């Protein structure tokens, strides 16, 4: 009996030792490969301030955004330092999948309608597969729906109301606190005021975000117009503000020298100068709704 018990003990220990050795061998053969980790929340919402950020609404998520700019702060006490005046934009954005989103909007500025598409090309990641940047393509079309200034003209074409914006959104999240974005921009206007005005305009945007706390961040952006008639006539847009996250809402409060809130206008038609106090106080309020629940898989 003793011999049988001894043999059983040896067999048990040998089996356990073999299992441990096999596990160590699997670890050495690559079971500890580094996993790919994707950067997320480079910015808190789809806007840096006025301009687009690298972010999309999630798959099946509808984002409703209310954007509001008051009048110029230097308009004086009679206009309550701009609070008596307002420009507003209402917008909807929807995530078709994990990579593509679409949007529509309506602005009181020039009674403008806009439609957009944003598509992810590359996503920042580290680990087994490394990519230092996130890159997205953004395109939109805007329609000026104001009455024609001279309705009797036979050359009042529908296409003259249209303008187009195309951007590459190139961003990097350097840490949990700091994110930066570069935005090369091309804008085409079908109709311009004079023969000297540019139909094709190039600009470069610079934006950034720095988190102060888990729910509070400082954002800033600047759009530089490349030399040309537009740059000689208008002013580069500069905006700075704070993001406050409260659950399903993100509140963005900011100061800017641009009155309009859609790309064609605030990038190429800004007239306010910070040095003269031509500053507009404004805000964006974002609220997300789950339209299509993500699929869950059971074991």
C-alpha positions as CSV (number, residue, x, y, z in Angstrom):
1,X,0.0,0.0,0.0
2,X,2.8,2.4,0.9
3,X,4.5,1.8,-2.5
4,X,1.2,2.5,-4.2
5,X,0.7,5.8,-2.3
6,X,4.3,6.8,-3.0
7,X,3.9,6.1,-6.7
8,X,0.7,8.1,-6.8
9,X,2.4,11.1,-5.1
10,X,5.3,11.0,-7.6
11,X,2.8,10.8,-10.5
12,X,0.8,13.8,-9.1
13,X,3.9,16.0,-8.6
14,X,5.3,15.1,-12.0
15,X,2.0,16.0,-13.7
16,X,1.9,19.4,-11.9
17,X,5.5,20.1,-12.7
18,X,4.9,19.3,-16.3
19,X,2.0,21.7,-16.5
20,X,4.0,24.5,-14.9
21,X,6.9,23.8,-17.3
22,X,4.6,23.8,-20.3
23,X,3.1,27.2,-19.2
24,X,6.6,28.7,-18.8
25,X,7.5,27.4,-22.3
26,X,4.3,29.0,-23.8
27,X,5.2,32.3,-22.1
28,X,8.7,32.2,-23.6
29,X,7.3,31.4,-27.0
30,X,5.3,34.6,-27.2
31,X,2.3,34.5,-24.9
32,X,3.4,37.8,-23.5
33,X,3.3,39.8,-26.7
34,X,2.5,43.5,-26.2
35,X,-1.1,44.3,-26.8
36,X,-2.2,47.2,-29.1
37,X,-3.6,50.1,-27.1
38,X,-5.5,52.9,-28.9
39,X,-5.6,56.5,-27.9
40,X,-9.0,57.7,-26.9
41,X,-10.6,61.0,-25.9
42,X,-7.9,63.1,-27.6
43,X,-10.5,65.8,-27.4
44,X,-13.7,65.7,-25.4
45,X,-16.1,66.4,-28.2
46,X,-16.1,67.0,-32.0
47,X,-15.0,70.6,-31.7
48,X,-11.7,72.1,-30.4
49,X,-13.5,75.5,-30.1
50,X,-15.1,76.5,-33.4
51,X,-13.1,74.2,-35.6
52,X,-13.4,70.4,-36.0
53,X,-11.5,68.1,-33.7
54,X,-10.3,64.6,-34.5
55,X,-13.2,63.0,-32.6
56,X,-16.3,61.4,-34.1
57,X,-19.6,60.4,-32.4
58,X,-19.5,56.8,-31.5
59,X,-21.1,54.1,-33.6
60,X,-24.9,54.5,-33.4
61,X,-24.6,57.7,-31.3
62,X,-26.4,60.9,-32.2
63,X,-24.8,64.1,-31.0
64,X,-26.9,67.3,-30.7
65,X,-24.9,70.5,-30.5
66,X,-26.1,74.0,-29.7
67,X,-23.5,76.7,-30.6
68,X,-24.1,80.4,-29.6
69,X,-22.0,83.5,-30.0
70,X,-23.1,86.8,-28.4
71,X,-22.2,90.2,-29.8
72,X,-18.9,92.1,-29.4
73,X,-17.8,92.8,-25.9
74,X,-16.7,96.3,-26.9
75,X,-20.2,97.2,-28.1
76,X,-20.7,98.8,-24.7
77,X,-23.2,98.9,-21.9
78,X,-26.1,99.8,-24.2
79,X,-25.9,96.4,-25.8
80,X,-25.0,94.8,-22.4
81,X,-21.5,94.2,-23.7
82,X,-22.7,92.0,-26.5
83,X,-25.3,89.9,-24.6
84,X,-28.2,91.7,-26.3
85,X,-27.1,90.2,-29.7
86,X,-26.6,86.6,-30.7
87,X,-25.7,84.3,-33.5
88,X,-26.7,80.6,-33.2
89,X,-26.1,77.3,-34.9
90,X,-28.0,74.0,-34.2
91,X,-26.3,70.8,-35.4
92,X,-26.8,67.0,-35.4
93,X,-24.0,64.5,-35.9
94,X,-24.4,60.7,-36.2
95,X,-21.8,57.9,-36.1
96,X,-22.6,55.5,-39.0
97,X,-19.9,53.1,-37.7
98,X,-16.6,53.3,-35.7
99,X,-14.9,55.2,-38.5
100,X,-17.4,57.5,-40.4
101,X,-19.9,60.1,-39.1
102,X,-22.2,62.5,-40.9
103,X,-23.6,65.9,-39.8
104,X,-26.1,68.6,-40.6
105,X,-26.6,72.1,-39.2
106,X,-28.4,75.4,-39.6
107,X,-26.8,78.8,-38.7
108,X,-28.5,82.1,-38.2
109,X,-25.4,83.7,-39.8
110,X,-26.4,84.2,-43.5
111,X,-29.2,81.7,-42.9
112,X,-26.8,79.0,-43.7
113,X,-27.3,75.2,-44.0
114,X,-24.4,72.8,-43.8
115,X,-23.8,69.1,-44.3
116,X,-20.6,67.2,-43.5
117,X,-18.8,63.9,-43.4
118,X,-15.8,62.9,-41.2
119,X,-13.9,59.7,-41.7
120,X,-11.0,58.2,-39.7
121,X,-7.9,57.3,-41.7
122,X,-5.4,56.4,-39.0
123,X,-5.8,56.1,-35.3
124,X,-3.0,56.7,-32.7
125,X,-1.9,53.5,-31.0
126,X,1.0,51.8,-29.2
127,X,2.1,48.3,-28.3
128,X,2.4,45.6,-30.9
129,X,1.3,48.0,-33.6
130,X,2.5,51.5,-33.3
131,X,1.1,54.7,-34.9
132,X,2.1,58.1,-33.4
133,X,-0.8,60.1,-34.9
134,X,-4.5,60.1,-35.5
135,X,-5.6,61.4,-38.9
136,X,-9.2,62.0,-40.2
137,X,-10.6,63.6,-43.3
138,X,-13.4,66.1,-42.9
139,X,-15.5,67.6,-45.8
140,X,-18.5,69.8,-45.7
141,X,-20.8,71.8,-48.0
142,X,-22.6,75.0,-47.0
143,X,-25.6,76.7,-48.6
144,X,-26.4,80.4,-48.1
145,X,-30.2,80.7,-48.2
146,X,-30.5,84.5,-47.9
147,X,-32.7,86.3,-50.5
148,X,-30.7,87.5,-53.5
149,X,-29.5,91.0,-53.2
150,X,-30.6,91.7,-56.8
151,X,-33.4,89.2,-57.5
152,X,-33.9,90.5,-61.0
153,X,-30.6,89.2,-62.2
154,X,-30.7,86.2,-64.6
155,X,-27.3,85.0,-63.2
156,X,-28.6,84.1,-59.7
157,X,-27.7,80.5,-59.9
158,X,-28.3,78.0,-57.2
159,X,-24.7,76.8,-57.4
160,X,-23.6,80.4,-56.5
161,X,-24.9,79.8,-53.0
162,X,-22.5,76.9,-52.3
163,X,-19.1,76.7,-50.7
164,X,-17.0,73.6,-49.8
165,X,-14.4,72.9,-47.1
166,X,-11.9,70.0,-47.0
167,X,-9.6,69.4,-44.1
168,X,-7.1,66.9,-42.8
169,X,-7.3,66.6,-39.0
170,X,-3.9,65.5,-37.7
171,X,-3.7,65.0,-33.9
172,X,-1.6,63.5,-31.2
173,X,-2.4,62.8,-27.6
174,X,0.9,63.3,-25.9
175,X,-0.3,62.4,-22.4
176,X,-3.6,62.2,-20.5
177,X,-3.4,65.9,-20.1
178,X,-2.0,67.3,-23.4
179,X,-3.4,66.9,-27.0
180,X,-2.4,68.9,-30.1
181,X,-3.9,69.1,-33.6
182,X,-2.8,70.4,-37.0
183,X,-5.5,71.2,-39.6
184,X,-4.5,71.9,-43.2
185,X,-7.6,73.4,-44.8
186,X,-8.8,74.0,-48.4
187,X,-12.0,76.1,-49.0
188,X,-13.6,76.7,-52.3
189,X,-16.4,79.4,-52.8
190,X,-18.4,79.2,-56.0
191,X,-19.3,82.9,-55.8
192,X,-17.0,85.7,-54.4
193,X,-17.8,89.5,-54.0
194,X,-15.3,90.9,-56.5
195,X,-13.0,89.7,-59.4
196,X,-10.0,90.1,-57.0
197,X,-11.5,87.9,-54.4
198,X,-10.3,84.3,-54.1
199,X,-12.4,81.3,-55.0
200,X,-9.8,78.9,-53.6
201,X,-8.4,79.6,-50.1
202,X,-5.8,77.7,-48.2
203,X,-5.4,77.9,-44.4
204,X,-3.7,76.0,-41.6
205,X,-5.3,75.5,-38.2
206,X,-3.5,74.9,-34.9
207,X,-5.4,73.6,-31.9
208,X,-4.7,72.1,-28.5
209,X,-6.3,70.9,-25.2
210,X,-4.8,70.7,-21.7
211,X,-6.7,69.0,-18.9
212,X,-6.7,70.8,-15.6
213,X,-8.8,68.2,-13.8
214,X,-10.7,65.1,-14.7
215,X,-13.7,67.1,-16.0
216,X,-12.1,70.5,-16.8
217,X,-9.8,71.4,-19.7
218,X,-8.5,74.5,-21.5
219,X,-8.7,74.6,-25.3
220,X,-7.3,77.0,-27.9
221,X,-7.2,77.2,-31.7
222,X,-5.8,79.5,-34.4
223,X,-6.4,79.5,-38.1
224,X,-3.7,81.1,-40.3
225,X,-4.8,82.3,-43.8
226,X,-2.1,81.7,-46.4
227,X,-1.1,84.9,-48.2
228,X,-3.6,86.2,-50.8
229,X,-6.5,88.6,-51.1
230,X,-8.5,86.9,-48.4
231,X,-5.6,87.2,-45.9
232,X,-5.3,90.9,-46.9
233,X,-9.0,91.5,-46.3
234,X,-9.8,89.4,-43.3
235,X,-8.3,88.5,-39.9
236,X,-7.0,85.1,-38.7
237,X,-9.4,83.5,-36.3
238,X,-8.2,82.9,-32.7
239,X,-10.3,81.3,-30.0
240,X,-9.7,80.2,-26.4
241,X,-12.0,78.6,-23.9
242,X,-12.7,75.9,-21.3
243,X,-14.4,72.5,-21.5
244,X,-16.6,71.3,-18.6
245,X,-17.8,67.7,-18.7
246,X,-21.0,66.8,-16.8
247,X,-22.0,63.3,-17.6
248,X,-23.8,63.2,-20.9
249,X,-23.2,66.9,-21.6
250,X,-20.0,68.8,-22.5
251,X,-20.1,72.6,-22.0
252,X,-17.6,74.6,-23.9
253,X,-17.3,78.3,-23.0
254,X,-15.0,80.5,-25.1
255,X,-13.9,83.9,-26.3
256,X,-13.2,84.4,-30.0
257,X,-12.8,87.1,-32.7
258,X,-15.1,85.2,-35.1
259,X,-18.8,85.7,-35.1
260,X,-19.9,82.7,-37.3
261,X,-19.5,79.1,-36.3
262,X,-19.2,77.1,-39.5
263,X,-16.0,76.5,-41.3
264,X,-16.2,78.6,-44.4
265,X,-17.2,81.7,-42.5
266,X,-15.1,81.7,-39.3
267,X,-11.9,80.6,-41.2
268,X,-12.1,83.0,-44.2
269,X,-14.5,85.8,-43.1
270,X,-13.4,86.8,-39.6
271,X,-13.2,90.6,-39.1
272,X,-12.8,91.0,-35.4
273,X,-9.5,92.0,-33.9
274,X,-8.5,91.0,-30.4
275,X,-6.4,94.2,-30.0
276,X,-9.5,96.4,-30.5
277,X,-11.8,94.4,-28.2
278,X,-13.7,92.8,-31.1
279,X,-14.3,89.7,-29.0
280,X,-17.3,87.4,-28.9
281,X,-18.3,85.4,-25.9
282,X,-19.9,82.1,-26.8
283,X,-20.5,78.5,-25.9
284,X,-21.1,75.0,-27.4
285,X,-23.4,72.5,-25.6
286,X,-23.1,68.9,-26.7
287,X,-25.5,66.1,-25.7
288,X,-25.3,62.5,-26.9
289,X,-28.1,60.0,-27.4
290,X,-27.7,56.3,-28.1
291,X,-29.8,55.5,-31.2
292,X,-28.3,52.0,-31.8
293,X,-27.0,50.0,-29.0
294,X,-23.7,48.2,-29.6
295,X,-23.8,44.5,-30.0
296,X,-22.8,42.4,-27.0
297,X,-21.5,38.8,-27.3
298,X,-22.2,36.1,-24.7
299,X,-19.8,33.3,-23.9
